[in-house]
Amino acid sequence: MANRIKHIALQTDNPAKTAEWYKTVFGLDELRRSPADTGSEGVWLTDGYIYFAILKMGSEDAPNLGEGSSTVKGVHHIGFYVDDMDEAVATVEGNGGTECVGSSKANRKYQGPDGLMIDLRFRGWDEQIRARSTLYELTEAAPVKAAGTAD
């Protein structure tokens, strides 16, 4: 099996608020939150493939390691493939996203929560991967059967 990116974590001052933005704008599903009632320490989301953790800066899950990225918010940027660019742009802008310098028709760039840059593309990354590596496409996984149940 080839190695693949499966998890991204960013740190922020308000995980619940940041998670709501990603859920609203990109339709991500919430997996869990800690504590369960507030999400003040972390909220975990997914698009069905990537496990996306939004963590409280300095928490047990996102400790300050004394230097580098552990002392600043977030990662630099993340990218989302979108089905309809015009609809995605309207949704991002309608939820407070501001377009960044360097944005183009094919690769729209917006500043989202905590200053994290969000790339929007309809296509392009798969083609780059296919040209230089092995592209893996996702298919829906079969549900897991409970132990002791008949086929």
N, C-alpha and C positions, 0 to 999 in steps of 0.2 A: 504494500500500500504506500502511495506517495504521501508526503507530508502536505497538509493543507491548512490554511488559516481557518480557524473554527471559532475563535473567541477574541473579542475586543473588549477592553475595559477602559473607561475613562473616569476621571475623578472630578468632582464638582463640589460646590458648597451646599447645593440643594438637589440631591438625587431624585426626589419625587417630582419636583417641578421640571427638571430636565427630562426625566422619563416621559412625563405627560406630553412634552413637546414632540419627542420622537414618535410616540404613539399616535398623536394627532396628525402630524405631518406625513409620516411614512407608513402608518397602519401597523406598526410593530405590535406583537402580542406580549403581554406581561406574563412572565413565568412565576415570579415571586417577588416579595419585598421584605426588607428587614428594618425595623420590626414590621410585622404583618399589617399593623394598623396605619402606619405612617410612611414607611419607606425612607425614613430619615437617615439611615445608615447605608442603604443601597436598594436598587431596583434592578431586576434582571429581565431583559427583553430578548425577543428573537424575531427573525424574519422567516423562520422555519429551517434555517441552515446555520447562521452565525449566532453564537451565544454572546449577547451584548450586555455587559455589566456596567451600570452607572453607579459609582460608589462615592461615598462621603470622603472628602479629602481628610487624611490623617486617621481614618477609621482602621479597625483591625484588618479589613480586606484591602485597604489602600494606605499602608503605613508610610510615613515620611522616612525615607532612607538616608536623608541628609544631603543629597545632591541630585542633580539631574532631574529627570522627569517626575520623580516622586515629590518634588517641591513646587511644581506648577500644575495648574489645572489642565486636564484633558490630554488628548493626543493632538497632533496638528490638524489633520482632517480625515474624514471618512467619505466614501463614495457610495452612492446608491444608484443602481439601475432603475429606471422608471419606465412604465408602459406608455405614458403620455406626458411629454415634456411640458406642454402648455399647462396642463392640469397640475403637474407637480410644481411648476414655477408659481402658479396662482396660489396653491396651498402653502408653499413656503413663505411667500411674500405676505399672504393673509395671516400668517402666524408669526409675523415680526422678523422674518429672515431678510437680511439686506444683501444685495448683490455685491460681490467683491471685485476688485481689480483683477483682470486676467480672465474674467468670465467670457465665454463665447457661446454661440448658438449650439454647438455640439457638446460643450462641457461647461454647464452653468455652475457657477461657484457662488455660494451664499455663506454669510456669517450667521450661525445659529446660536443656541444657548452657550453661555460661557465663552463666547468668541471662537468656538470651534468652527472651522470651515467645513462646509458640506458640498461635495461635488455631486451634480446630477448629470447622468448620461442615459441616453437611450441605447447606445451601443459604443463599443470601442475597446473596453478592457478585455473582453473575451477574445477579440481579434488580436490584440497584442500578446495575450497568453498563448493562443493557438500558434502564432508565428514563431514563438520562442521556446515553447514548453508543451506540456500535455494539458489540454483543457478538459476539466471534469464538469459534466453537466449533472444537475440535480434531478432526481426523480423522487416522487413521493414514496416514503418508506411504508412498508406494510405495518399495520398495528401490532404491537407486542401482545402475545397471548398470555393470559394469566397462568401461573403455574397450576398444574393439575386439571386444566380444562381440556376437553376433547377437541380434536380438529374438526 
